Amino acid sequence: MTRTYDGFTEAERGAMKERARELKNGAKESEVLAKIAEMSGTDRELGEALHTLIREAAPGLTPKLWYGMPAYARDGKVVCFFQPAAKFKSRYAVLGFSDEARLDDGDMWPTYFAITELSAGVASRISALVGEAA
C-alpha cells in the first residue's frame, strides 16, 4: 500500500499562521494571558498555574507567544513553553524546554514533560528546572 503525504494538518497550519502573526506584531504578556484565558478546563488551569510559577521562578524570562502557545524567552529566544493538550488534540498538556534552556545532562535528557496535574511535587520540580534553564 502506498501512502501519500497530504501536507500539514489543520492544527499545524494554524500554528504556523499564528507564528507568522507573532513575528509580525510581537507578543506581550497581556497576549499570553489572553491566550491562556481562551483555553478551557485543565489546559486553562495548568496554563494559569504554570504562568505564575514560571514568572516567580524566573522573573528574567519574558512571556511571549510562540506558535500560539505561551512561552518564556531570554534575549528573545524561547527557553520553555506550554503546549495545551487541546492544541494538537493530545492526551495531555506539555511543558517543553528548547536547547536555549541548556538542561543538558549526559548524552540524553528529557526536554518535554507531560503534565496532567500540578501537584506540589510537580510544581517544585518545574520551579527547579525553570530556574536552572533561566
ABEGO torsion letter per residue (X at the ends): XBBBBAEBBAAAAAAAAAAAAAAAAEBBAAAAAAAAAABBEAAAAAAAAAAAAAAAABAABBBBBBGGBBBBBBGGBBABBBBBAAAAGBABBBBBBBAAAGABBEABBBABBBBABBBAAAAAAAAAAAAAAX
